[in-house]
Amino acid sequence: MRRNLSLVDKNPNPFLGQTLMRQHRSEKLEELIDAEMQEIIAGCYEEAKTILQYERDKLQRMAQTLLQKEKINEQEILGILGPRERPEALK
């Protein structure tokens, strides 16, 4: 089970406009943060790669059109890529 951790100094009013002091964290916590960030980045990278591979034909058509015309408008983009799908969370 994951717990939310606050990693920010909660002092909202630094004295006389001084900047907030950075809260020191243990080396173990820093390692946990680094590992979690690497996991998130790796997951996002794999998801992006999968999407690009799935849509490769559309990307190639877009590239060819841009090589021929150098500039295309929104309607031409929609003609190549099709209508934008709304994420499930927004439906």
C-alpha positions in Angstrom: 0.0 0.0 0.0 1.4 3.4 -1.0 1.1 6.4 1.3 1.2 10.0 0.2 4.3 11.8 1.6 4.7 15.5 1.9 8.1 16.5 0.6 7.6 20.3 0.9 8.4 22.5 3.8 5.0 23.8 5.0 6.2 27.2 6.3 4.1 29.5 4.1 5.5 32.8 5.6 9.3 33.1 5.4 10.7 35.8 7.6 11.2 39.1 5.8 10.8 37.7 2.3 13.6 35.1 2.7 13.2 32.0 0.6 12.0 28.8 2.0 14.7 26.5 3.3 14.8 23.2 1.5 13.7 20.4 3.6 16.4 17.7 3.9 15.4 14.2 3.2 17.2 11.0 4.0 19.3 9.2 1.4 16.8 6.3 1.5 13.8 8.6 0.8 15.8 10.2 -2.1 16.5 6.7 -3.5 12.8 5.8 -3.2 11.8 9.0 -5.0 14.4 8.4 -7.7 13.2 4.8 -8.2 9.5 5.9 -8.4 10.4 8.7 -10.9 12.3 6.3 -13.1 9.4 3.8 -13.1 7.0 6.6 -14.1 9.3 7.9 -16.9 9.9 4.3 -18.2 6.1 3.7 -18.3 5.4 6.9 -20.1 8.2 6.2 -22.6 6.8 2.7 -23.3 3.3 4.1 -23.7 4.5 6.8 -26.1 6.5 4.2 -28.1 3.4 2.0 -28.4 1.2 4.8 -29.6 3.7 5.9 -32.2 4.2 2.4 -33.5 0.4 1.9 -33.7 -0.1 5.2 -35.6 3.1 4.8 -37.7 1.2 4.9 -41.1 -0.5 8.1 -40.2 2.8 9.7 -39.0 4.5 8.6 -42.3 1.6 10.2 -44.3 1.9 13.4 -42.3 5.7 13.4 -42.9 5.2 12.9 -46.7 2.6 15.7 -46.8 4.9 18.1 -44.9 7.8 17.2 -47.2 5.7 18.1 -50.3 3.9 21.1 -48.9 6.1 22.3 -46.0 2.9 23.7 -44.4 -0.5 22.2 -43.8 -3.6 23.4 -42.1 -5.9 21.9 -39.4 -8.3 20.3 -41.9 -5.4 18.6 -43.7 -4.1 17.3 -40.4 -7.5 16.0 -39.4 -7.8 14.4 -42.9 -4.6 12.4 -42.2 -5.0 11.7 -38.5 -8.7 11.6 -38.2 -10.8 13.2 -35.5 -9.2 13.4 -32.1 -10.5 10.9 -29.6 -11.4 12.1 -26.1 -9.8 10.3 -23.2 -12.1 8.0 -21.3 -11.8 10.2 -18.2 -13.4 13.2 -20.1 -16.3 11.3 -21.7 
